[in-house]
Amino acid sequence: MKFKFCPFCGEKLIDKYSWDEGYIPYCEDHDIMFFDTPKPCVVVAVIKGDDVLLLKQSYIFKDSKVLVSGYVGQNEKVEDAVYREVREEAGIEVQNIRYLGSDFIENKEIVMLTYVVDYKSGEIKKSDEVEDIMWIPLNESINHMKENRIGTNIITKILQHK
């Protein structure tokens, strides 16, 4: 989010020089700088043996499957969002969380925090926001993710370390 007005008083912000950060929106009345705030989102590759969990969500990609993903909630640790999103979208429990890296989607101001986890327990119970959900062999999964650049990058990293 790019601030144009002070969220406290509603006054139009001015640009103020902030050394290594350059010019930042600033409220003179409150003496506060407002840095851009991208929306944090987790993307999670759930691994079960040699399979990965893929979802079909046409509102994300019409012709590609995706990994579990979702926004980090207010006052929520990123790791907790990983476990919550997997439970919400797939109804299963996971363990052994590992951070893979990050990506940025500029036109949506989203920072994607990518993880891989291991399946722990439970039967798949897809949520209403998911059209389909299935275990796909890891070495075939990229073929199901043609439009999904971030997902294919995650799978490539995982395959390189197997």
DODRENLO-959085 format. One line per field, with one value per residue: residue number from 1; residue in one letter; x, y, z of N, C-alpha, C in turn. Coordinates in Angstrom, 3 decimals, m for minus. Atoms other than C-alpha are relative to their C-alpha. Layout:
<pts>
i = c(NUM,...)
aa = c(A,...)
nu = c(X,...)
nv = c(Y,...)
nw = c(Z,...)
cau = c(X,...)
cav = c(Y,...)
caw = c(Z,...)
cu = c(X,...)
cv = c(Y,...)
cw = c(Z,...)
</pts>
This chain:
<pts>
i = c(1,2,3,4,5,6,7,8,9,10,11,12,13,14,15,16,17,18,19,20,21,22,23,24,25,26,27,28,29,30,31,32,33,34,35,36,37,38,39,40,41,42,43,44,45,46,47,48,49,50,51,52,53,54,55,56,57,58,59,60,61,62,63,64,65,66,67,68,69,70,71,72,73,74,75,76,77,78,79,80,81,82,83,84,85,86,87,88,89,90,91,92,93,94,95,96,97,98,99,100,101,102,103,104,105,106,107,108,109,110,111,112,113,114,115,116,117,118,119,120,121,122,123,124,125,126,127,128,129,130,131,132,133,134,135,136,137,138,139,140,141,142,143,144,145,146,147,148,149,150,151,152,153,154,155,156,157,158,159,160,161,162)
aa = c(M,K,F,K,F,C,P,F,C,G,E,K,L,I,D,K,Y,S,W,D,E,G,Y,I,P,Y,C,E,D,H,D,I,M,F,F,D,T,P,K,P,C,V,V,V,A,V,I,K,G,D,D,V,L,L,L,K,Q,S,Y,I,F,K,D,S,K,V,L,V,S,G,Y,V,G,Q,N,E,K,V,E,D,A,V,Y,R,E,V,R,E,E,A,G,I,E,V,Q,N,I,R,Y,L,G,S,D,F,I,E,N,K,E,I,V,M,L,T,Y,V,V,D,Y,K,S,G,E,I,K,K,S,D,E,V,E,D,I,M,W,I,P,L,N,E,S,I,N,H,M,K,E,N,R,I,G,T,N,I,I,T,K,I,L,Q,H,K)
nu = c(0.847,m0.753,0.707,0.110,0.575,m0.308,1.116,0.422,0.691,0.580,m0.704,m0.826,m1.397,m1.031,m1.174,m1.111,m1.189,m0.328,m1.332,m0.134,1.301,0.478,1.130,1.050,1.152,m0.235,1.002,m0.654,0.716,m0.300,m1.430,m0.112,m0.146,0.828,m0.640,0.909,0.222,0.536,0.805,m0.727,0.755,m0.810,0.216,m0.473,m0.062,0.217,m0.617,0.359,m0.812,m0.461,1.112,0.249,1.417,0.339,1.382,0.539,0.728,0.055,m0.108,m1.432,m0.445,1.043,m0.461,m1.103,0.219,m0.802,m0.307,0.789,m0.464,0.941,m0.550,m0.337,0.979,m0.431,m0.503,m0.272,m1.344,0.015,0.022,1.371,0.799,m0.284,0.792,1.418,0.438,0.070,1.203,1.211,0.209,m0.123,0.482,m1.030,m1.040,m1.347,m1.106,m1.326,0.067,m1.274,0.109,m0.704,m0.349,1.120,0.232,0.838,0.907,0.021,1.292,0.937,m0.705,0.010,m1.263,0.284,m0.965,0.198,m0.357,0.298,0.333,0.284,1.303,m0.058,1.156,1.322,0.526,0.300,1.362,m0.199,0.867,0.878,m0.737,m0.826,0.816,m0.493,m1.238,m0.508,m1.430,m0.595,m1.431,m0.826,m0.726,0.960,0.826,m0.223,0.857,1.348,m0.114,m0.567,0.130,m0.348,m1.449,m0.497,0.136,m1.009,m1.296,m0.033,m0.164,m1.366,m0.892,0.180,m0.578,m1.447,m0.513,0.443)
nv = c(m1.170,m1.246,m1.019,m1.342,m0.810,0.488,0.789,m0.547,m1.291,m0.169,m1.022,0.477,0.185,m0.589,0.856,m0.424,0.797,0.909,0.543,1.186,0.412,m0.976,m0.817,0.807,m0.797,m0.476,m0.880,m1.025,m0.141,1.125,0.288,1.438,0.441,1.162,0.824,0.878,1.260,1.059,1.009,1.269,1.187,1.215,1.027,1.179,1.302,1.081,1.205,1.287,0.957,m0.576,m0.770,m1.358,m0.339,m1.076,m0.437,m0.709,m1.200,m0.730,m1.444,m0.315,0.335,0.743,1.290,0.533,0.322,m0.830,0.487,m0.648,m1.369,m0.886,m1.178,0.029,m0.811,m1.021,0.563,1.429,0.334,0.583,1.462,0.384,m0.117,1.198,1.106,m0.340,0.084,1.416,0.544,m0.580,0.375,1.438,0.773,0.921,m0.558,0.092,m0.176,m0.200,m1.167,m0.531,m1.211,0.140,m1.291,m0.917,m0.556,m1.181,m0.227,m1.471,m0.619,0.264,m0.376,1.173,0.691,1.429,0.704,1.371,1.045,1.403,0.712,1.421,0.488,0.642,0.871,m0.455,0.248,m1.246,m0.554,m1.279,m1.115,m0.489,m0.876,0.867,0.797,1.375,0.127,1.350,0.294,0.188,0.294,m1.206,m0.155,m0.326,m1.136,m1.209,0.105,m0.433,m1.366,m0.773,m1.452,m0.298,m0.204,0.156,1.422,0.804,m0.294,0.754,1.420,0.155,0.005,1.258,1.097,m0.133,0.438,1.377)
nw = c(0.000,0.064,m0.769,0.555,m1.065,m1.342,m0.524,m1.289,0.094,1.325,0.779,1.106,m0.391,0.842,0.109,m0.843,0.269,m1.103,0.245,0.851,0.528,0.972,m0.428,m0.626,m0.436,m1.367,m0.605,m0.815,m1.279,m0.891,0.090,0.293,1.390,0.324,1.018,0.736,m0.708,0.855,m0.683,m0.081,0.389,m0.022,1.017,m0.706,0.673,m0.964,0.561,m0.603,0.755,1.264,0.555,m0.480,0.007,0.930,m0.047,1.154,m0.384,1.272,m0.169,m0.016,1.351,0.706,0.513,m0.795,m1.401,m0.892,m1.339,m1.054,m0.228,m0.663,m0.653,m1.421,m0.714,m0.946,m1.263,0.183,0.459,1.336,m0.141,m0.361,1.227,0.797,m0.548,0.113,1.398,0.384,m0.673,0.593,1.399,0.242,m1.140,m0.503,m0.872,0.567,m0.947,0.579,0.881,0.472,0.817,1.278,0.581,0.195,1.323,m0.103,1.124,m0.034,0.322,m1.098,m1.233,m0.869,m0.204,m0.123,m0.837,0.460,m0.957,0.258,m1.240,0.171,m0.444,m1.310,m0.223,0.421,1.348,0.699,m0.003,0.693,m0.391,1.057,0.914,0.835,0.916,m0.018,m0.755,0.238,m0.088,1.335,m0.115,0.001,1.266,1.063,m0.442,0.804,1.186,m0.386,m0.523,1.108,m0.190,m1.383,m0.069,m1.372,m0.331,0.695,m0.635,m1.267,0.324,0.503,m1.171,m0.751,0.796,m0.014,m1.302,m0.294)
cau = c(0.000,1.318,0.343,m0.911,m2.752,m1.984,m4.067,m4.272,m5.345,m6.189,m3.790,m2.016,1.495,4.600,7.784,10.625,14.167,15.161,18.831,19.204,15.436,15.087,11.908,9.160,5.583,5.640,3.060,4.347,1.659,2.524,6.234,5.862,7.101,4.812,6.774,5.050,3.529,3.264,0.745,2.518,1.344,2.573,2.953,3.366,4.538,3.124,5.208,4.006,6.650,7.324,4.076,3.132,m0.320,m1.756,m4.988,m7.184,m8.353,m9.452,m9.608,m5.802,m4.912,m7.389,m5.242,m2.782,m2.771,m1.290,0.290,m1.474,m1.356,m2.932,m2.442,m0.778,m3.374,m3.100,m1.074,m0.222,3.260,4.125,4.772,1.312,m0.181,1.541,m0.108,m3.474,m3.668,m2.897,m5.586,m8.130,m7.579,m6.755,m7.878,m4.558,m1.759,1.858,5.245,8.911,8.445,11.347,11.696,12.637,12.784,10.590,9.163,7.308,4.256,4.586,1.193,m0.535,2.008,2.278,5.409,5.293,7.053,7.648,7.847,7.995,6.430,5.979,2.579,1.906,m1.652,m5.273,m7.437,m7.865,m11.007,m11.005,m12.397,m15.120,m12.514,m10.765,m12.262,m10.088,m7.179,m4.886,m1.513,0.620,4.034,6.599,8.537,5.321,3.937,5.537,3.557,0.379,1.623,2.281,1.037,2.391,5.921,6.312,4.994,7.315,10.271,9.397,9.089,12.392,14.138,12.668,13.676,17.222,17.582,16.046)
cav = c(0.000,3.406,6.108,9.438,10.690,10.382,7.545,9.500,12.969,12.607,15.349,14.955,13.606,15.319,13.639,13.806,12.652,9.625,9.041,5.467,5.074,8.131,10.207,8.801,10.043,12.081,13.687,16.986,17.113,13.674,13.633,10.127,8.578,6.052,3.392,1.371,m1.779,m4.767,m7.471,m10.604,m13.902,m17.458,m20.068,m23.603,m26.774,m29.691,m32.833,m36.391,m38.910,m38.183,m36.213,m32.550,m31.172,m29.113,m27.127,m25.900,m22.335,m20.767,m17.276,m17.468,m19.235,m20.505,m23.352,m24.071,m25.674,m23.913,m24.624,m23.771,m20.022,m17.226,m13.924,m13.534,m12.236,m9.214,m10.088,m13.535,m15.014,m16.074,m19.656,m19.791,m18.625,m21.566,m24.106,m22.291,m22.013,m25.719,m26.629,m24.234,m25.224,m28.930,m30.014,m31.712,m31.187,m30.547,m30.407,m29.599,m26.108,m24.813,m21.343,m21.308,m17.604,m14.738,m13.155,m9.922,m9.367,m5.684,m4.963,m6.396,m5.167,m8.677,m10.161,m13.950,m15.884,m19.420,m22.570,m26.327,m28.555,m32.275,m33.942,m35.059,m36.410,m36.195,m36.809,m34.111,m32.030,m29.280,m25.888,m24.135,m21.764,m24.734,m26.355,m29.454,m30.734,m33.692,m35.293,m35.131,m36.770,m34.065,m34.750,m34.243,m31.248,m28.517,m29.823,m28.872,m25.340,m23.725,m20.222,m20.364,m18.888,m18.737,m22.289,m23.707,m21.910,m23.528,m27.002,m26.528,m25.643,m28.700,m31.032,m29.661,m30.623,m34.101)
caw = c(0.000,m0.899,1.582,0.212,3.299,6.997,8.479,11.782,10.666,6.969,5.849,2.521,3.066,1.745,0.542,3.048,2.368,4.466,3.627,2.386,1.732,m0.512,m0.377,1.870,2.464,5.684,7.991,9.380,12.107,13.517,12.566,11.090,7.841,6.164,4.291,1.578,3.016,0.676,1.551,2.863,1.408,1.961,m0.774,0.513,m1.216,0.804,0.217,0.899,m0.138,m3.817,m4.303,m3.946,m3.183,m6.053,m6.118,m8.949,m8.352,m11.654,m10.170,m9.805,m13.078,m15.652,m16.982,m14.186,m10.802,m7.782,m4.430,m1.183,m0.613,1.356,3.081,6.449,8.899,11.142,14.278,12.831,12.548,9.004,10.140,11.726,8.416,6.685,8.997,8.946,5.154,4.685,7.245,5.671,2.046,2.411,5.880,6.675,9.186,8.169,9.865,9.255,7.776,5.659,4.153,0.458,m0.356,m1.451,m4.560,m5.288,m7.473,m8.315,m9.877,m6.774,m4.173,m2.719,m1.185,m1.572,1.207,m0.032,2.074,1.807,4.478,4.983,5.241,8.825,9.043,7.953,4.931,2.300,2.825,0.231,1.128,m0.861,m2.367,m4.005,m7.125,m6.981,m4.929,m5.526,m4.859,m8.019,m8.465,m7.754,m10.957,m13.041,m11.144,m13.273,m16.257,m14.358,m13.527,m16.931,m15.962,m12.407,m12.418,m8.628,m8.181,m10.839,m9.211,m5.863,m7.399,m9.253,m5.972,m4.278,m7.117,m7.090,m3.419,m3.638)
cu = c(0.893,m0.829,0.025,m0.514,0.347,m1.196,m0.511,m0.839,m0.621,0.670,0.825,1.449,0.921,1.148,1.119,1.172,0.387,1.309,m0.023,m1.319,m0.522,m1.138,m1.161,m1.173,0.089,m1.141,0.723,m0.652,0.386,1.481,0.249,0.175,m0.840,0.615,m1.049,m0.123,m0.579,m0.795,0.790,m0.928,0.939,m0.396,0.686,m0.044,m0.104,0.480,m0.435,0.721,0.575,m1.077,m0.054,m1.495,m0.235,m1.495,m0.385,m0.848,m0.001,0.089,1.461,0.579,m1.053,0.449,1.160,m0.464,0.979,0.322,m0.939,0.552,m1.063,0.713,0.299,m0.971,0.643,0.405,0.265,1.447,m0.116,m0.085,m1.392,m0.924,0.211,m0.891,m1.500,m0.504,m0.107,m1.241,m1.272,m0.266,m0.017,m0.486,1.003,0.988,1.362,1.030,1.272,0.014,1.402,m0.245,0.823,0.452,m1.232,m0.061,m0.908,m0.851,m0.313,m1.388,m1.060,0.594,m0.040,1.415,m0.355,1.128,m0.225,0.596,m0.246,m0.234,m0.232,m1.389,0.193,m1.164,m1.265,m0.343,m0.341,m1.488,0.113,m0.997,m0.861,0.730,0.893,m0.915,0.388,1.329,0.489,1.495,0.476,1.463,0.826,0.677,m0.928,m0.722,0.179,m0.859,m1.423,m0.027,0.530,m0.050,0.605,1.521,0.548,m0.075,1.044,1.393,0.159,0.259,1.407,1.006,m0.068,0.650,1.524,0.623,m0.425,1.102)
cv = c(1.233,1.090,1.339,0.977,m0.630,m0.795,0.509,1.267,0.270,1.050,m0.640,m0.063,0.715,m0.998,0.590,m0.937,m0.820,m0.736,m1.204,m0.474,0.944,0.825,m0.884,0.914,0.302,0.921,0.989,0.113,m1.088,m0.393,m1.503,m0.203,m1.254,m0.749,m0.859,m1.324,m1.039,m0.995,m1.310,m1.185,m1.202,m0.894,m1.245,m1.237,m1.066,m1.299,m1.226,m1.075,0.667,0.841,1.394,0.270,1.186,0.271,0.616,1.138,0.927,1.504,0.431,m0.217,m0.875,m1.413,m0.604,m0.341,0.822,m0.751,0.681,1.408,0.801,1.127,m0.267,0.955,1.036,m0.679,m1.498,m0.186,m0.695,m1.525,m0.498,0.079,m1.217,m1.154,0.243,m0.159,m1.451,m0.644,0.499,m0.534,m1.503,m0.871,m0.968,0.741,m0.235,0.257,0.341,1.143,0.495,1.175,m0.176,1.331,0.861,0.464,1.202,0.110,1.494,0.580,m0.238,0.384,m1.118,m0.541,m1.454,m0.652,m1.486,m1.021,m1.377,m0.638,m1.464,m0.314,m0.702,m0.973,0.613,m0.407,1.339,0.306,1.373,1.046,0.414,0.909,m0.787,m0.854,m1.474,m0.011,m1.439,m0.090,m0.313,m0.379,1.278,0.226,0.261,1.317,1.256,m0.021,0.477,1.484,0.978,1.520,0.477,0.093,m0.239,m1.466,m0.864,0.265,m0.781,m1.478,m0.264,m0.021,m1.307,m1.160,0.046,m0.518,m1.410,m0.986)
cw = c(0.000,0.677,m0.726,1.044,1.340,0.527,1.347,m0.150,m1.374,m0.859,m1.109,0.463,m0.969,m0.100,0.844,m0.258,1.225,m0.289,m0.915,m0.602,m1.079,0.573,0.434,0.367,1.500,0.446,0.912,1.382,0.998,0.005,m0.200,m1.499,m0.195,m1.181,m0.692,0.735,m0.965,0.839,0.042,m0.281,0.082,m1.172,0.539,m0.888,1.087,m0.651,0.801,m0.812,m1.233,m0.676,0.612,m0.140,m0.933,0.059,m1.328,0.538,m1.218,0.144,0.093,m1.392,m0.650,m0.340,0.782,1.399,0.841,1.282,0.980,0.199,0.731,0.713,1.470,0.687,0.904,1.307,m0.078,m0.434,m1.352,0.088,0.387,m1.206,m0.906,0.473,m0.174,m1.426,m0.469,0.621,m0.675,m1.401,m0.227,1.152,0.583,0.896,m0.644,1.091,m0.768,m1.024,m0.341,m0.942,m1.269,m0.592,m0.163,m1.443,0.183,m1.251,0.003,m0.230,1.078,1.359,1.037,0.108,0.318,0.792,m0.240,0.958,m0.586,1.363,m0.340,0.530,1.344,0.182,m0.590,m1.416,m0.637,0.091,m0.626,0.467,m1.191,m0.991,m0.961,m0.877,0.029,0.746,m0.134,0.260,m1.408,0.206,m0.192,m1.352,m1.192,0.275,m0.846,m1.256,0.269,0.387,m1.048,0.198,1.321,0.192,1.405,0.418,m0.680,0.565,1.304,m0.280,m0.515,1.144,0.766,m0.739,m0.017,1.292,0.380,m0.309)
</pts>
